[in-house]
Amino acid sequence: MIEFTILYKDNSKKKMEAESRENLIKNFSANDATAFQEKVKQIHWTEYNTHYIEHVATGKVDRIPITDVVE
């Protein structure tokens, strides 16, 4: 499971788990097909050594390498 952080257009945040980004959107929109596009500003998640930020309005995904590890 991947932990996603949903940033809403009102700047509130919610953490959700899903097996993939596609499943996250499917589950989010289960009762309202347009809810995701209308309410969500960004999706954040980390896989391996990369942090991803998807800008929902444009579909653009920023990939930020994680190079500094704090121990």
C-alpha positions as MATLAB code, in Angstrom:
seq = 'MIEFTILYKDNSKKKMEAESRENLIKNFSANDATAFQEKVKQIHWTEYNTHYIEHVATGKVDRIPITDVVE';
ca = [
       0.000    0.000    0.000;
       1.107    3.522   -0.774;
       0.337    6.414    1.542;
      -0.996    9.440   -0.320;
      -1.523   12.936    0.993;
      -4.475   14.681   -0.612;
      -4.287   18.482   -0.651;
      -7.745   19.935   -1.177;
      -8.527   23.236   -2.870;
      -9.397   24.715    0.549;
      -5.796   23.787    1.628;
      -6.912   21.075    4.059;
      -5.074   17.739    3.908;
      -5.985   14.100    4.331;
      -3.840   10.963    4.292;
      -5.206    7.940    2.455;
      -3.781    4.541    1.568;
      -4.304    2.769   -1.744;
      -2.522    0.197   -3.869;
      -1.989    2.731   -6.656;
      -2.794    6.278   -7.705;
      -5.495    4.935  -10.011;
      -7.140    3.014   -7.145;
      -6.980    6.117   -4.955;
      -8.909    8.153   -7.528;
     -11.379    5.321   -8.141;
     -12.090    4.920   -4.420;
     -12.317    8.677   -3.882;
     -14.819    9.055   -6.712;
     -16.915    5.958   -5.923;
     -20.037    7.937   -5.003;
     -19.425   11.078   -7.053;
     -17.521   10.870  -10.338;
     -16.681   14.581  -10.408;
     -15.725   14.956   -6.722;
     -12.021   14.346   -7.281;
     -11.582   17.014   -9.970;
     -13.765   19.507   -8.117;
     -12.242   19.160   -4.643;
      -8.606   18.042   -4.981;
      -5.708   20.381   -5.751;
      -2.708   18.005   -5.449;
      -1.778   14.424   -4.629;
       1.554   13.756   -2.887;
       3.237   10.377   -2.455;
       6.668    8.823   -2.176;
       7.888    5.677   -3.888;
      11.400    4.364   -3.576;
      13.673    7.424   -3.652;
      11.270    9.805   -5.371;
       8.549   12.133   -4.060;
       5.705   12.799   -6.513;
       3.333   15.764   -6.655;
       0.441   15.558   -9.095;
      -1.332   18.824   -9.899;
      -4.879   17.606  -10.528;
      -6.039   20.586  -12.616;
      -3.280   20.104  -15.196;
      -2.346   16.443  -14.726;
       1.306   17.502  -14.420;
       3.401   15.306  -12.119;
       6.549   16.707  -10.509;
       9.189   14.121   -9.597;
      11.567   15.129   -6.832;
      14.514   12.808   -6.136;
      15.144   12.143   -2.481;
      18.893   12.328   -2.136;
      19.470   13.421    1.450;
      18.744   10.817    4.082;
      18.568   12.011    7.669;
      19.503    9.367   10.218;
];
